[in-house]
Amino acid sequence: MRKVYLIETIFIIWLVIVLSLFFPVYVKADNGEGIKPMVAFTFDDGPNPIYTKKLLDGLAERDAKATFFVVGERLDYKSGKYEDWEIAKGRELVARMAREGHTVANHSYSHCWLSKSTHEKVDYELKKTNELIKEITGQETKYMRPPGGSALTAPWVRNIAAPMITVCWGYYDTRDWQCRNIDKMVKTIVENTFDGDIVLLHDNYETSIETAFRAMDILKEKGYRFVTVDELLNRNTGNGWELDPSRIYCTMREGDYSRLKKV
């Protein structure tokens, strides 16, 4: 009798394995109601005249939206740091970002460490970049990311930045500016991303662009959709709740009101 049960058990295990090879089971990460989970891919330090274009092309192919934290100097003919053709291309790319539904956000004017700067310099860094973004896109800037995440230890920077919302990133950092290993970075993103996560990359490295595409393609198979920081952070606002400029936003899970303020 035991031998019969053993043979049947072995047969069932074998059958399950064979069926799984021909009919793989995909588990979609949704909220239980069939709503696709969100993740916001964000790109710092651009625009880059070569790689940002490639990134925008790839995002369009994937019907994906992203958020670009741009550096003001790259958009200002008077900065003296970049050639005129680089500035012209950068401004063209920022206009395209806005036109194609991405969010253009503030990453300071000179990419300085804001918390180690004077109040006057921080005010200039943020206002000047906002002026350039509005000049190009016609839109007010709603979000800012301090270089290096320096606002984490400097609440006064957030006070100066208000009403802009300070955005950092989720729990895992690919450190793509240092690590150029695409396989390793894709693994970091795919294994750690969750609904409501904010992913940090930079659009001035070819390896970062390839990493973004490969990670998105994998996450799309898992049911994710790629949204702007604006859409992600506002998923729980309304009905008397709004974002708080005094807080730092690194993630936004569905139904999370812990960083919102009641109005």
N, C-alpha and C positions, 0 to 999 in steps of 0.2 A: 504494500500500500504506500509506504513512504517513497519507494522507488518511482511509483507512478506520479505522485505529487511532485517529486523532484524533476521528473522529465517534463511535466506540464509547466512548472515554474520556469524552467530553462527555456521552453518553447515560447512562453509569453514574453519573457525578457527579450529574446531574440526578435520576436515579432515587433515589439515596441521600438527597438533599435532600427530595424529595417524600415518601418513606417516613418520614423522621424527623419530618416535620410531623404525620403521622397516627399514628405509633407512636413517641413519644418514648422515649428510653432513659434510665432512671434508674439511676444508679450508687449503690448503697448502701454507706455507710461502715461495714463490719463488720470483724471481725478475721480474716476468711478462713474462719471456721467457722460463719458465719451468725448470730453473736451480735451483737445490736444494741449499738452504742457508747453510752456513758454520758456525760452532762454534768450537772453540778450547778448549778442556778440558785440564787443566794443573794441575800437581801434584808436590807439594813442599816437601822438607825435607827428602826424601827417598834416597836410596831404603830401604824398610823395609823387612826383610827376610820372613815375613808371609803375610802381607797384600798386598805388591806389587805383589807378585806372584798371589794372588787371583784376583787382579785388571787386570793384564795382561791376565789371563785366560778369564775373563769376556769381556775384550776388543776384544779378538780374536773371541769369540762367536758372538759378535755384529758387527764384521768387522769394528771396530772403531779405529782410530788412536788418539794418545794423545802426550803430551809433558811432560817430566819429568825433573824438575829442581833439580838436585841431589846435595847432600852435600859431599864434597871431603873426609872428615874424615871417612865417611862410606865405602870408597873404598880403604883406605890406611892402610896397615898392620902396618905401623910405627906410626900411629896416637896415639896409646895407649889408645884410648877411647872405643873401641869395641873389643869383642872377635874375635879371628881369624875366627871362623866359621861364624860369622855375616859378616865379611869383605868378605869372600869367597862367601857367598850367595849373598851379594850385588853386587859383581863384575859379578857373573853369571847372575843376573837379568838385570844389565845394558847392558851386551852383548846381552841378549835376546831382550831388548827394541830396540836396533839398528837393530838387525836381523829381527825383525817383523815390521819394518818401522815406529817406533815411533821416535820422536826427543829427544835426550838426551842433556840437557842444564845445565848451570852453576848456582849454588845457593850458591857460596862461599865455602871455605874449612871448616871453623869452625862455619858457621851460625852466624857470628858476624854482628853487625850493621856497615856497611861499611862507611857511612858518618861520623861516630864518630871515625873512625880509622885513622891511619897515611897513607900517600900516599904509603909508603913502604909496609905496611901490606895489603892494598887493592891489590896492585900489586901481592903480594905473594898469597893471598887468591884466586884470580882469575886464575893466571897462574898455580898454583899447581893443582887446580881442573881440568883445561883444560888438563894438562899433564896426569892425571889419566884417564880421559875420553878417550883420544886418545890412551893410553896404552891398554885400554880394548876394545874399539870399532874400533880403526884405523881411526877414523873420527875427523876432526877439530870441535871445538865447535863454533857455530854461534850465540847463544843467551845466555843471562844471566838475572837472576832476583835477585836483591839485597834483602836480608832478610828484611822483613818489608816494602819493597818498598822504602828504604832509598835514592835511587838515585833521587827520586822526588825533593829533596831539595839540592842535591849535584851534580851539573854538572861535577865537576872534577872527580867523580867516573866513569861517563860515558866516560870521556876522557881516563881514564886508561883502561877501559874495551874494548875500540875500538880496532879492528873493530867489536867486538861482538855488537849485537843489544840488547838494554835494553828493557825487556818486563815486564809489570806489569799485570793488569787485568782490567776487565770492571767496570761498575758503581756500581755493587752490590757485596758485599763480604758475603759469607755464615758464615764466622768466624767459620769454622768447627772445628778448634783446641779448640774452647771454647764451641760451641753449639753442643751437641750430639743428638739433636732432628732431626731424619731423615725426618719426615713429613714436618717440618718447613723448613729445608734446601732444600728439593726437591721443595717445593712451591716457595721459593726465586729464585731458578734457572729457573724453568719452566715459571714463570710469568714475568721474566725480561730479559730472553735471547732473542737476536735478531741476525739477519744475520751479522756476522763479530765480534761477541762477544768473549771474552776470559774469561773462567770460572776458578776460583781458588779453589783448594781443596788440601788436603794433603794425601799422600798414607801411612801414619802410624797410621791411625785410622780406625777401622772396620766400624764405622758409616759413615765415608766419602766414603768408597768404595761402601757401599750399596746405599748411596745417589747418587753417580755417576751413578750406574746402573739404578736405578729407574728413574732418570732425563733423561738419555739417551733414555730409552725405550719410555718415553712420548714424548720427542722431536723428536724421529724418526718417530712417528706417525704424527707429524706435518710437516714432510718433511725435517727435518734437516739431515745433514751428519756431521760426526765428524772427524776433520782433525788436523794435527799438526800445531803448531804456524808457522812453516816454510811455509807450504802451504797457510795458511790464510794470513799472512803478505805479501806474494809475489803475491797475487792475482792481484794486480794492477801494479806490477813492469814490466820492459821491455820497449822497445820503448823509451829508454832514461831516464827512471825513476828507482830509486833504493832506498832502505832503507837507512836511515840516522842515523849513530851511535850516533849523538849528541841529538837525540830525544828519547822520551819514547813512547812505543807502548802499548796501552791498548785495542784497538779495531782496526778493519780494515773493514770498509764497502766497498761493491763493488763500484768501481769508485771513491774512496776517495784518492786524491793525496795530501792532505793537509800536511801530515807528510813525504812525499817522497821528494827526492831531484833530480833535473834535472842534468843529466850528458851529 
